[in-house]
Amino acid sequence: MVKDPICGMNVEEKAAGFKSTYQGKIYYFCSPSCKEDFDKAPSKVI
């Protein structure tokens, strides 16, 4: 399990439907809205 960097929810990597890669690292999200928020400004989240 990993934490969604936007909302903090635990996400199962293998089952995650939403993910983004930033600076060579994969981030997993619980929903499309969390992924969208991350994609707008990943440097502000990390």
mmCIF entry with sequence, helices, sheets and N, C-alpha, C, O atoms, coordinates in Angstrom:
data_MODEL
# 
_entry.id   MODEL 
# 
_entity.id                         1 
_entity.type                       polymer 
_entity.pdbx_number_of_molecules   1 
# 
_entity_poly.entity_id                      1 
_entity_poly.type                           'polypeptide(L)' 
_entity_poly.nstd_linkage                   no 
_entity_poly.nstd_monomer                   no 
_entity_poly.pdbx_seq_one_letter_code       MVKDPICGMNVEEKAAGFKSTYQGKIYYFCSPSCKEDFDKAPSKVI 
_entity_poly.pdbx_seq_one_letter_code_can   MVKDPICGMNVEEKAAGFKSTYQGKIYYFCSPSCKEDFDKAPSKVI 
_entity_poly.pdbx_strand_id                 A 
# 
loop_
_entity_poly_seq.entity_id 
_entity_poly_seq.num 
_entity_poly_seq.mon_id 
_entity_poly_seq.hetero 
1 1  MET n 
1 2  VAL n 
1 3  LYS n 
1 4  ASP n 
1 5  PRO n 
1 6  ILE n 
1 7  CYS n 
1 8  GLY n 
1 9  MET n 
1 10 ASN n 
1 11 VAL n 
1 12 GLU n 
1 13 GLU n 
1 14 LYS n 
1 15 ALA n 
1 16 ALA n 
1 17 GLY n 
1 18 PHE n 
1 19 LYS n 
1 20 SER n 
1 21 THR n 
1 22 TYR n 
1 23 GLN n 
1 24 GLY n 
1 25 LYS n 
1 26 ILE n 
1 27 TYR n 
1 28 TYR n 
1 29 PHE n 
1 30 CYS n 
1 31 SER n 
1 32 PRO n 
1 33 SER n 
1 34 CYS n 
1 35 LYS n 
1 36 GLU n 
1 37 ASP n 
1 38 PHE n 
1 39 ASP n 
1 40 LYS n 
1 41 ALA n 
1 42 PRO n 
1 43 SER n 
1 44 LYS n 
1 45 VAL n 
1 46 ILE n 
# 
_struct_asym.id          A 
_struct_asym.entity_id   1 
# 
loop_
_struct_conf.conf_type_id 
_struct_conf.id 
_struct_conf.pdbx_PDB_helix_id 
_struct_conf.beg_label_comp_id 
_struct_conf.beg_label_asym_id 
_struct_conf.beg_label_seq_id 
_struct_conf.pdbx_beg_PDB_ins_code 
_struct_conf.end_label_comp_id 
_struct_conf.end_label_asym_id 
_struct_conf.end_label_seq_id 
_struct_conf.pdbx_end_PDB_ins_code 
_struct_conf.beg_auth_comp_id 
_struct_conf.beg_auth_asym_id 
_struct_conf.beg_auth_seq_id 
_struct_conf.end_auth_comp_id 
_struct_conf.end_auth_asym_id 
_struct_conf.end_auth_seq_id 
_struct_conf.pdbx_PDB_helix_class 
_struct_conf.details 
_struct_conf.pdbx_PDB_helix_length 
HELX_P HELX_P1 AA1 PRO A 32 ? LYS A 40 ? PRO A 32 LYS A 40 1 ? 9 
HELX_P HELX_P2 AA2 PRO A 42 ? VAL A 45 ? PRO A 42 VAL A 45 1 ? 4 
# 
_struct_conf_type.id          HELX_P 
_struct_conf_type.criteria    ? 
_struct_conf_type.reference   ? 
# 
loop_
_struct_sheet.id 
_struct_sheet.type 
_struct_sheet.number_strands 
_struct_sheet.details 
AA1 ? 2 ? 
AA2 ? 2 ? 
# 
loop_
_struct_sheet_order.sheet_id 
_struct_sheet_order.range_id_1 
_struct_sheet_order.range_id_2 
_struct_sheet_order.offset 
_struct_sheet_order.sense 
AA1 1 2 ? anti-parallel 
AA2 1 2 ? anti-parallel 
# 
loop_
_struct_sheet_range.sheet_id 
_struct_sheet_range.id 
_struct_sheet_range.beg_label_comp_id 
_struct_sheet_range.beg_label_asym_id 
_struct_sheet_range.beg_label_seq_id 
_struct_sheet_range.pdbx_beg_PDB_ins_code 
_struct_sheet_range.end_label_comp_id 
_struct_sheet_range.end_label_asym_id 
_struct_sheet_range.end_label_seq_id 
_struct_sheet_range.pdbx_end_PDB_ins_code 
_struct_sheet_range.beg_auth_comp_id 
_struct_sheet_range.beg_auth_asym_id 
_struct_sheet_range.beg_auth_seq_id 
_struct_sheet_range.end_auth_comp_id 
_struct_sheet_range.end_auth_asym_id 
_struct_sheet_range.end_auth_seq_id 
AA1 1 VAL A 2  ? LYS A 3  ? VAL A 2  LYS A 3  
AA1 2 ASN A 10 ? VAL A 11 ? ASN A 10 VAL A 11 
AA2 1 PHE A 18 ? TYR A 22 ? PHE A 18 TYR A 22 
AA2 2 LYS A 25 ? PHE A 29 ? LYS A 25 PHE A 29 
# 
loop_
_atom_site.group_PDB 
_atom_site.id 
_atom_site.type_symbol 
_atom_site.label_atom_id 
_atom_site.label_alt_id 
_atom_site.label_comp_id 
_atom_site.label_asym_id 
_atom_site.label_entity_id 
_atom_site.label_seq_id 
_atom_site.pdbx_PDB_ins_code 
_atom_site.Cartn_x 
_atom_site.Cartn_y 
_atom_site.Cartn_z 
_atom_site.occupancy 
_atom_site.B_iso_or_equiv 
_atom_site.pdbx_formal_charge 
_atom_site.auth_seq_id 
_atom_site.auth_comp_id 
_atom_site.auth_asym_id 
_atom_site.auth_atom_id 
_atom_site.pdbx_PDB_model_num 
ATOM 1   N N  . MET A 1 1  ? 0.836  -1.182 0.000   1.00 0.00 ? 1  MET A N  1 
ATOM 2   C CA . MET A 1 1  ? 0.000  0.000  0.000   1.00 0.00 ? 1  MET A CA 1 
ATOM 3   C C  . MET A 1 1  ? 0.888  1.255  0.000   1.00 0.00 ? 1  MET A C  1 
ATOM 4   O O  . MET A 1 1  ? 1.955  1.299  0.612   1.00 0.00 ? 1  MET A O  1 
ATOM 5   N N  . VAL A 1 2  ? 0.400  2.245  -0.702  1.00 0.00 ? 2  VAL A N  1 
ATOM 6   C CA . VAL A 1 2  ? 1.060  3.547  -0.725  1.00 0.00 ? 2  VAL A CA 1 
ATOM 7   C C  . VAL A 1 2  ? 0.013  4.617  -0.424  1.00 0.00 ? 2  VAL A C  1 
ATOM 8   O O  . VAL A 1 2  ? -1.188 4.370  -0.527  1.00 0.00 ? 2  VAL A O  1 
ATOM 9   N N  . LYS A 1 3  ? 0.478  5.795  -0.056  1.00 0.00 ? 3  LYS A N  1 
ATOM 10  C CA . LYS A 1 3  ? -0.452 6.890  0.238   1.00 0.00 ? 3  LYS A CA 1 
ATOM 11  C C  . LYS A 1 3  ? -0.637 7.779  -0.987  1.00 0.00 ? 3  LYS A C  1 
ATOM 12  O O  . LYS A 1 3  ? 0.322  8.152  -1.662  1.00 0.00 ? 3  LYS A O  1 
ATOM 13  N N  . ASP A 1 4  ? -1.884 8.101  -1.247  1.00 0.00 ? 4  ASP A N  1 
ATOM 14  C CA . ASP A 1 4  ? -2.219 9.093  -2.260  1.00 0.00 ? 4  ASP A CA 1 
ATOM 15  C C  . ASP A 1 4  ? -1.615 10.418 -1.766  1.00 0.00 ? 4  ASP A C  1 
ATOM 16  O O  . ASP A 1 4  ? -1.949 10.861 -0.668  1.00 0.00 ? 4  ASP A O  1 
ATOM 17  N N  . PRO A 1 5  ? -0.733 11.061 -2.553  1.00 0.00 ? 5  PRO A N  1 
ATOM 18  C CA . PRO A 1 5  ? -0.065 12.274 -2.074  1.00 0.00 ? 5  PRO A CA 1 
ATOM 19  C C  . PRO A 1 5  ? -0.995 13.480 -1.927  1.00 0.00 ? 5  PRO A C  1 
ATOM 20  O O  . PRO A 1 5  ? -0.618 14.473 -1.304  1.00 0.00 ? 5  PRO A O  1 
ATOM 21  N N  . ILE A 1 6  ? -2.183 13.409 -2.481  1.00 0.00 ? 6  ILE A N  1 
ATOM 22  C CA . ILE A 1 6  ? -3.127 14.522 -2.385  1.00 0.00 ? 6  ILE A CA 1 
ATOM 23  C C  . ILE A 1 6  ? -4.000 14.402 -1.140  1.00 0.00 ? 6  ILE A C  1 
ATOM 24  O O  . ILE A 1 6  ? -4.072 15.335 -0.341  1.00 0.00 ? 6  ILE A O  1 
ATOM 25  N N  . CYS A 1 7  ? -4.663 13.260 -0.971  1.00 0.00 ? 7  CYS A N  1 
ATOM 26  C CA . CYS A 1 7  ? -5.630 13.131 0.127   1.00 0.00 ? 7  CYS A CA 1 
ATOM 27  C C  . CYS A 1 7  ? -5.134 12.271 1.284   1.00 0.00 ? 7  CYS A C  1 
ATOM 28  O O  . CYS A 1 7  ? -5.731 12.281 2.361   1.00 0.00 ? 7  CYS A O  1 
ATOM 29  N N  . GLY A 1 8  ? -4.040 11.521 1.073   1.00 0.00 ? 8  GLY A N  1 
ATOM 30  C CA . GLY A 1 8  ? -3.491 10.694 2.137   1.00 0.00 ? 8  GLY A CA 1 
ATOM 31  C C  . GLY A 1 8  ? -4.118 9.320  2.268   1.00 0.00 ? 8  GLY A C  1 
ATOM 32  O O  . GLY A 1 8  ? -3.741 8.549  3.151   1.00 0.00 ? 8  GLY A O  1 
ATOM 33  N N  . MET A 1 9  ? -5.069 9.002  1.403   1.00 0.00 ? 9  MET A N  1 
ATOM 34  C CA . MET A 1 9  ? -5.726 7.698  1.453   1.00 0.00 ? 9  MET A CA 1 
ATOM 35  C C  . MET A 1 9  ? -4.750 6.598  1.030   1.00 0.00 ? 9  MET A C  1 
ATOM 36  O O  . MET A 1 9  ? -3.919 6.811  0.147   1.00 0.00 ? 9  MET A O  1 
ATOM 37  N N  . ASN A 1 10 ? -4.849 5.425  1.656   1.00 0.00 ? 10 ASN A N  1 
ATOM 38  C CA . ASN A 1 10 ? -4.028 4.289  1.262   1.00 0.00 ? 10 ASN A CA 1 
ATOM 39  C C  . ASN A 1 10 ? -4.545 3.714  -0.046  1.00 0.00 ? 10 ASN A C  1 
ATOM 40  O O  . ASN A 1 10 ? -5.750 3.537  -0.223  1.00 0.00 ? 10 ASN A O  1 
ATOM 41  N N  . VAL A 1 11 ? -3.627 3.422  -0.962  1.00 0.00 ? 11 VAL A N  1 
ATOM 42  C CA . VAL A 1 11 ? -3.972 2.910  -2.289  1.00 0.00 ? 11 VAL A CA 1 
ATOM 43  C C  . VAL A 1 11 ? -3.141 1.665  -2.557  1.00 0.00 ? 11 VAL A C  1 
ATOM 44  O O  . VAL A 1 11 ? -1.930 1.666  -2.332  1.00 0.00 ? 11 VAL A O  1 
ATOM 45  N N  . GLU A 1 12 ? -3.779 0.607  -3.035  1.00 0.00 ? 12 GLU A N  1 
ATOM 46  C CA . GLU A 1 12 ? -3.074 -0.618 -3.424  1.00 0.00 ? 12 GLU A CA 1 
ATOM 47  C C  . GLU A 1 12 ? -2.458 -0.373 -4.797  1.00 0.00 ? 12 GLU A C  1 
ATOM 48  O O  . GLU A 1 12 ? -3.169 -0.102 -5.765  1.00 0.00 ? 12 GLU A O  1 
ATOM 49  N N  . GLU A 1 13 ? -1.136 -0.469 -4.876  1.00 0.00 ? 13 GLU A N  1 
ATOM 50  C CA . GLU A 1 13 ? -0.430 -0.160 -6.127  1.00 0.00 ? 13 GLU A CA 1 
ATOM 51  C C  . GLU A 1 13 ? -0.932 -0.981 -7.314  1.00 0.00 ? 13 GLU A C  1 
ATOM 52  O O  . GLU A 1 13 ? -1.155 -0.437 -8.396  1.00 0.00 ? 13 GLU A O  1 
ATOM 53  N N  . LYS A 1 14 ? -1.106 -2.273 -7.116  1.00 0.00 ? 14 LYS A N  1 
ATOM 54  C CA . LYS A 1 14 ? -1.504 -3.150 -8.222  1.00 0.00 ? 14 LYS A CA 1 
ATOM 55  C C  . LYS A 1 14 ? -2.919 -2.889 -8.698  1.00 0.00 ? 14 LYS A C  1 
ATOM 56  O O  . LYS A 1 14 ? -3.232 -3.140 -9.862  1.00 0.00 ? 14 LYS A O  1 
ATOM 57  N N  . ALA A 1 15 ? -3.777 -2.392 -7.825  1.00 0.00 ? 15 ALA A N  1 
ATOM 58  C CA . ALA A 1 15 ? -5.176 -2.163 -8.175  1.00 0.00 ? 15 ALA A CA 1 
ATOM 59  C C  . ALA A 1 15 ? -5.472 -0.706 -8.527  1.00 0.00 ? 15 ALA A C  1 
ATOM 60  O O  . ALA A 1 15 ? -6.576 -0.386 -8.966  1.00 0.00 ? 15 ALA A O  1 
ATOM 61  N N  . ALA A 1 16 ? -4.505 0.164  -8.339  1.00 0.00 ? 16 ALA A N  1 
ATOM 62  C CA . ALA A 1 16 ? -4.733 1.593  -8.570  1.00 0.00 ? 16 ALA A CA 1 
ATOM 63  C C  . ALA A 1 16 ? -5.053 1.866  -10.032 1.00 0.00 ? 16 ALA A C  1 
ATOM 64  O O  . ALA A 1 16 ? -4.328 1.447  -10.934 1.00 0.00 ? 16 ALA A O  1 
ATOM 65  N N  . GLY A 1 17 ? -6.142 2.571  -10.243 1.00 0.00 ? 17 GLY A N  1 
ATOM 66  C CA . GLY A 1 17 ? -6.538 2.915  -11.603 1.00 0.00 ? 17 GLY A CA 1 
ATOM 67  C C  . GLY A 1 17 ? -5.942 4.220  -12.082 1.00 0.00 ? 17 GLY A C  1 
ATOM 68  O O  . GLY A 1 17 ? -6.025 4.556  -13.263 1.00 0.00 ? 17 GLY A O  1 
ATOM 69  N N  . PHE A 1 18 ? -5.338 4.958  -11.157 1.00 0.00 ? 18 PHE A N  1 
ATOM 70  C CA . PHE A 1 18 ? -4.829 6.287  -11.491 1.00 0.00 ? 18 PHE A CA 1 
ATOM 71  C C  . PHE A 1 18 ? -3.402 6.424  -10.996 1.00 0.00 ? 18 PHE A C  1 
ATOM 72  O O  . PHE A 1 18 ? -3.121 6.206  -9.817  1.00 0.00 ? 18 PHE A O  1 
ATOM 73  N N  . LYS A 1 19 ? -2.503 6.787  -11.899 1.00 0.00 ? 19 LYS A N  1 
ATOM 74  C CA . LYS A 1 19 ? -1.110 6.984  -11.511 1.00 0.00 ? 19 LYS A CA 1 
ATOM 75  C C  . LYS A 1 19 ? -0.448 8.002  -12.419 1.00 0.00 ? 19 LYS A C  1 
ATOM 76  O O  . LYS A 1 19 ? -0.870 8.216  -13.556 1.00 0.00 ? 19 LYS A O  1 
ATOM 77  N N  . SER A 1 20 ? 0.583  8.618  -11.903 1.00 0.00 ? 20 SER A N  1 
ATOM 78  C CA . SER A 1 20 ? 1.388  9.584  -12.656 1.00 0.00 ? 20 SER A CA 1 
ATOM 79  C C  . SER A 1 20 ? 2.845  9.358  -12.315 1.00 0.00 ? 20 SER A C  1 
ATOM 80  O O  . SER A 1 20 ? 3.181  8.886  -11.229 1.00 0.00 ? 20 SER A O  1 
ATOM 81  N N  . THR A 1 21 ? 3.696  9.700  -13.249 1.00 0.00 ? 21 THR A N  1 
ATOM 82  C CA . THR A 1 21 ? 5.132  9.622  -13.021 1.00 0.00 ? 21 THR A CA 1 
ATOM 83  C C  . THR A 1 21 ? 5.682  11.037 -12.970 1.00 0.00 ? 21 THR A C  1 
ATOM 84  O O  . THR A 1 21 ? 5.403  11.865 -13.837 1.00 0.00 ? 21 THR A O  1 
ATOM 85  N N  . TYR A 1 22 ? 6.472  11.295 -11.934 1.00 0.00 ? 22 TYR A N  1 
ATOM 86  C CA . TYR A 1 22 ? 7.098  12.605 -11.782 1.00 0.00 ? 22 TYR A CA 1 
ATOM 87  C C  . TYR A 1 22 ? 8.519  12.393 -11.306 1.00 0.00 ? 22 TYR A C  1 
ATOM 88  O O  . TYR A 1 22 ? 8.750  11.732 -10.294 1.00 0.00 ? 22 TYR A O  1 
ATOM 89  N N  . GLN A 1 23 ? 9.464  12.949 -12.030 1.00 0.00 ? 23 GLN A N  1 
ATOM 90  C CA . GLN A 1 23 ? 10.892 12.833 -11.734 1.00 0.00 ? 23 GLN A CA 1 
ATOM 91  C C  . GLN A 1 23 ? 11.298 11.376 -11.512 1.00 0.00 ? 23 GLN A C  1 
ATOM 92  O O  . GLN A 1 23 ? 12.061 11.066 -10.596 1.00 0.00 ? 23 GLN A O  1 
ATOM 93  N N  . GLY A 1 24 ? 10.785 10.494 -12.352 1.00 0.00 ? 24 GLY A N  1 
ATOM 94  C CA . GLY A 1 24 ? 11.167 9.088  -12.330 1.00 0.00 ? 24 GLY A CA 1 
ATOM 95  C C  . GLY A 1 24 ? 10.475 8.239  -11.275 1.00 0.00 ? 24 GLY A C  1 
ATOM 96  O O  . GLY A 1 24 ? 10.748 7.042  -11.179 1.00 0.00 ? 24 GLY A O  1 
ATOM 97  N N  . LYS A 1 25 ? 9.586  8.827  -10.481 1.00 0.00 ? 25 LYS A N  1 
ATOM 98  C CA . LYS A 1 25 ? 8.870  8.085  -9.443  1.00 0.00 ? 25 LYS A CA 1 
ATOM 99  C C  . LYS A 1 25 ? 7.392  8.006  -9.801  1.00 0.00 ? 25 LYS A C  1 
ATOM 100 O O  . LYS A 1 25 ? 6.816  8.967  -10.310 1.00 0.00 ? 25 LYS A O  1 
ATOM 101 N N  . ILE A 1 26 ? 6.779  6.848  -9.530  1.00 0.00 ? 26 ILE A N  1 
ATOM 102 C CA . ILE A 1 26 ? 5.366  6.659  -9.807  1.00 0.00 ? 26 ILE A CA 1 
ATOM 103 C C  . ILE A 1 26 ? 4.558  7.001  -8.557  1.00 0.00 ? 26 ILE A C  1 
ATOM 104 O O  . ILE A 1 26 ? 4.874  6.550  -7.456  1.00 0.00 ? 26 ILE A O  1 
ATOM 105 N N  . TYR A 1 27 ? 3.518  7.800  -8.743  1.00 0.00 ? 27 TYR A N  1 
ATOM 106 C CA . TYR A 1 27 ? 2.602  8.179  -7.677  1.00 0.00 ? 27 TYR A CA 1 
ATOM 107 C C  . TYR A 1 27 ? 1.231  7.596  -8.006  1.00 0.00 ? 27 TYR A C  1 
ATOM 108 O O  . TYR A 1 27 ? 0.795  7.619  -9.157  1.00 0.00 ? 27 TYR A O  1 
ATOM 109 N N  . TYR A 1 28 ? 0.561  7.077  -6.987  1.00 0.00 ? 28 TYR A N  1 
ATOM 110 C CA . TYR A 1 28 ? -0.727 6.414  -7.159  1.00 0.00 ? 28 TYR A CA 1 
ATOM 111 C C  . TYR A 1 28 ? -1.819 7.223  -6.490  1.00 0.00 ? 28 TYR A C  1 
ATOM 112 O O  . TYR A 1 28 ? -1.594 7.858  -5.460  1.00 0.00 ? 28 TYR A O  1 
ATOM 113 N N  . PHE A 1 29 ? -3.011 7.196  -7.087  1.00 0.00 ? 29 PHE A N  1 
ATOM 114 C CA . PHE A 1 29 ? -4.118 8.019  -6.613  1.00 0.00 ? 29 PHE A CA 1 
ATOM 115 C C  . PHE A 1 29 ? -5.393 7.203  -6.463  1.00 0.00 ? 29 PHE A C  1 
ATOM 116 O O  . PHE A 1 29 ? -5.604 6.210  -7.158  1.00 0.00 ? 29 PHE A O  1 
ATOM 117 N N  . CYS A 1 30 ? -6.242 7.650  -5.531  1.00 0.00 ? 30 CYS A N  1 
ATOM 118 C CA . CYS A 1 30 ? -7.494 6.958  -5.263  1.00 0.00 ? 30 CYS A CA 1 
ATOM 119 C C  . CYS A 1 30 ? -8.596 7.347  -6.248  1.00 0.00 ? 30 CYS A C  1 
ATOM 120 O O  . CYS A 1 30 ? -9.569 6.612  -6.420  1.00 0.00 ? 30 CYS A O  1 
ATOM 121 N N  . SER A 1 31 ? -8.440 8.498  -6.890  1.00 0.00 ? 31 SER A N  1 
ATOM 122 C CA . SER A 1 31 ? -9.503 8.995  -7.766  1.00 0.00 ? 31 SER A CA 1 
ATOM 123 C C  . SER A 1 31 ? -8.926 9.848  -8.889  1.00 0.00 ? 31 SER A C  1 
ATOM 124 O O  . SER A 1 31 ? -7.786 10.304 -8.808  1.00 0.00 ? 31 SER A O  1 
ATOM 125 N N  . PRO A 1 32 ? -9.721 10.061 -9.935  1.00 0.00 ? 32 PRO A N  1 
ATOM 126 C CA . PRO A 1 32 ? -9.228 10.921 -11.023 1.00 0.00 ? 32 PRO A CA 1 
ATOM 127 C C  . PRO A 1 32 ? -9.032 12.368 -10.572 1.00 0.00 ? 32 PRO A C  1 
ATOM 128 O O  . PRO A 1 32 ? -8.165 13.061 -11.104 1.00 0.00 ? 32 PRO A O  1 
ATOM 129 N N  . SER A 1 33 ? -9.815 12.833 -9.609  1.00 0.00 ? 33 SER A N  1 
ATOM 130 C CA . SER A 1 33 ? -9.651 14.225 -9.169  1.00 0.00 ? 33 SER A CA 1 
ATOM 131 C C  . SER A 1 33 ? -8.332 14.422 -8.418  1.00 0.00 ? 33 SER A C  1 
ATOM 132 O O  . SER A 1 33 ? -7.696 15.467 -8.557  1.00 0.00 ? 33 SER A O  1 
ATOM 133 N N  . CYS A 1 34 ? -7.913 13.430 -7.623  1.00 0.00 ? 34 CYS A N  1 
ATOM 134 C CA . CYS A 1 34 ? -6.610 13.530 -6.943  1.00 0.00 ? 34 CYS A CA 1 
ATOM 135 C C  . CYS A 1 34 ? -5.476 13.525 -7.973  1.00 0.00 ? 34 CYS A C  1 
ATOM 136 O O  . CYS A 1 34 ? -4.523 14.294 -7.848  1.00 0.00 ? 34 CYS A O  1 
ATOM 137 N N  . LYS A 1 35 ? -5.576 12.671 -8.979  1.00 0.00 ? 35 LYS A N  1 
ATOM 138 C CA . LYS A 1 35 ? -4.552 12.615 -10.032 1.00 0.00 ? 35 LYS A CA 1 
ATOM 139 C C  . LYS A 1 35 ? -4.493 13.953 -10.773 1.00 0.00 ? 35 LYS A C  1 
ATOM 140 O O  . LYS A 1 35 ? -3.411 14.466 -11.057 1.00 0.00 ? 35 LYS A O  1 
ATOM 141 N N  . GLU A 1 36 ? -5.649 14.502 -11.077 1.00 0.00 ? 36 GLU A N  1 
ATOM 142 C CA . GLU A 1 36 ? -5.711 15.777 -11.797 1.00 0.00 ? 36 GLU A CA 1 
ATOM 143 C C  . GLU A 1 36 ? -5.077 16.904 -10.978 1.00 0.00 ? 36 GLU A C  1 
ATOM 144 O O  . GLU A 1 36 ? -4.333 17.719 -11.523 1.00 0.00 ? 36 GLU A O  1 
ATOM 145 N N  . ASP A 1 37 ? -5.366 16.956 -9.679  1.00 0.00 ? 37 ASP A N  1 
ATOM 146 C CA . ASP A 1 37 ? -4.760 17.975 -8.816  1.00 0.00 ? 37 ASP A CA 1 
ATOM 147 C C  . ASP A 1 37 ? -3.244 17.835 -8.792  1.00 0.00 ? 37 ASP A C  1 
ATOM 148 O O  . ASP A 1 37 ? -2.530 18.837 -8.846  1.00 0.00 ? 37 ASP A O  1 
ATOM 149 N N  . PHE A 1 38 ? -2.742 16.599 -8.711  1.00 0.00 ? 38 PHE A N  1 
ATOM 150 C CA . PHE A 1 38 ? -1.309 16.352 -8.715  1.00 0.00 ? 38 PHE A CA 1 
ATOM 151 C C  . PHE A 1 38 ? -0.689 16.792 -10.038 1.00 0.00 ? 38 PHE A C  1 
ATOM 152 O O  . PHE A 1 38 ? 0.338  17.470 -10.057 1.00 0.00 ? 38 PHE A O  1 
ATOM 153 N N  . ASP A 1 39 ? -1.318 16.403 -11.137 1.00 0.00 ? 39 ASP A N  1 
ATOM 154 C CA . ASP A 1 39 ? -0.770 16.702 -12.468 1.00 0.00 ? 39 ASP A CA 1 
ATOM 155 C C  . ASP A 1 39 ? -0.688 18.198 -12.755 1.00 0.00 ? 39 ASP A C  1 
ATOM 156 O O  . ASP A 1 39 ? 0.146  18.626 -13.553 1.00 0.00 ? 39 ASP A O  1 
ATOM 157 N N  . LYS A 1 40 ? -1.537 18.995 -12.117 1.00 0.00 ? 40 LYS A N  1 
ATOM 158 C CA . LYS A 1 40 ? -1.504 20.449 -12.322 1.00 0.00 ? 40 LYS A CA 1 
ATOM 159 C C  . LYS A 1 40 ? -0.216 21.075 -11.784 1.00 0.00 ? 40 LYS A C  1 
ATOM 160 O O  . LYS A 1 40 ? 0.330  21.996 -12.393 1.00 0.00 ? 40 LYS A O  1 
ATOM 161 N N  . ALA A 1 41 ? 0.271  20.575 -10.643 1.00 0.00 ? 41 ALA A N  1 
ATOM 162 C CA . ALA A 1 41 ? 1.455  21.166 -10.023 1.00 0.00 ? 41 ALA A CA 1 
ATOM 163 C C  . ALA A 1 41 ? 2.145  20.154 -9.099  1.00 0.00 ? 41 ALA A C  1 
ATOM 164 O O  . ALA A 1 41 ? 2.112  20.312 -7.879  1.00 0.00 ? 41 ALA A O  1 
ATOM 165 N N  . PRO A 1 42 ? 2.770  19.114 -9.674  1.00 0.00 ? 42 PRO A N  1 
ATOM 166 C CA . PRO A 1 42 ? 3.386  18.078 -8.827  1.00 0.00 ? 42 PRO A CA 1 
ATOM 167 C C  . PRO A 1 42 ? 4.485  18.599 -7.906  1.00 0.00 ? 42 PRO A C  1 
ATOM 168 O O  . PRO A 1 42 ? 4.673  18.067 -6.812  1.00 0.00 ? 42 PRO A O  1 
ATOM 169 N N  . SER A 1 43 ? 5.205  19.614 -8.326  1.00 0.00 ? 43 SER A N  1 
ATOM 170 C CA . SER A 1 43 ? 6.291  20.122 -7.485  1.00 0.00 ? 43 SER A CA 1 
ATOM 171 C C  . SER A 1 43 ? 5.769  20.770 -6.206  1.00 0.00 ? 43 SER A C  1 
ATOM 172 O O  . SER A 1 43 ? 6.506  20.855 -5.223  1.00 0.00 ? 43 SER A O  1 
ATOM 173 N N  . LYS A 1 44 ? 4.526  21.226 -6.194  1.00 0.00 ? 44 LYS A N  1 
ATOM 174 C CA . LYS A 1 44 ? 3.941  21.822 -4.990  1.00 0.00 ? 44 LYS A CA 1 
ATOM 175 C C  . LYS A 1 44 ? 3.469  20.751 -4.010  1.00 0.00 ? 44 LYS A C  1 
ATOM 176 O O  . LYS A 1 44 ? 3.356  21.010 -2.812  1.00 0.00 ? 44 LYS A O  1 
ATOM 177 N N  . VAL A 1 45 ? 3.196  19.554 -4.515  1.00 0.00 ? 45 VAL A N  1 
ATOM 178 C CA . VAL A 1 45 ? 2.674  18.473 -3.677  1.00 0.00 ? 45 VAL A CA 1 
ATOM 179 C C  . VAL A 1 45 ? 3.815  17.709 -3.005  1.00 0.00 ? 45 VAL A C  1 
ATOM 180 O O  . VAL A 1 45 ? 3.706  17.319 -1.842  1.00 0.00 ? 45 VAL A O  1 
ATOM 181 N N  . ILE A 1 46 ? 4.895  17.500 -3.732  1.00 0.00 ? 46 ILE A N  1 
ATOM 182 C CA . ILE A 1 46 ? 5.995  16.675 -3.254  1.00 0.00 ? 46 ILE A CA 1 
ATOM 183 C C  . ILE A 1 46 ? 6.931  17.481 -2.374  1.00 0.00 ? 46 ILE A C  1 
ATOM 184 O O  . ILE A 1 46 ? 7.923  16.949 -1.877  1.00 0.00 ? 46 ILE A O  1 
# 
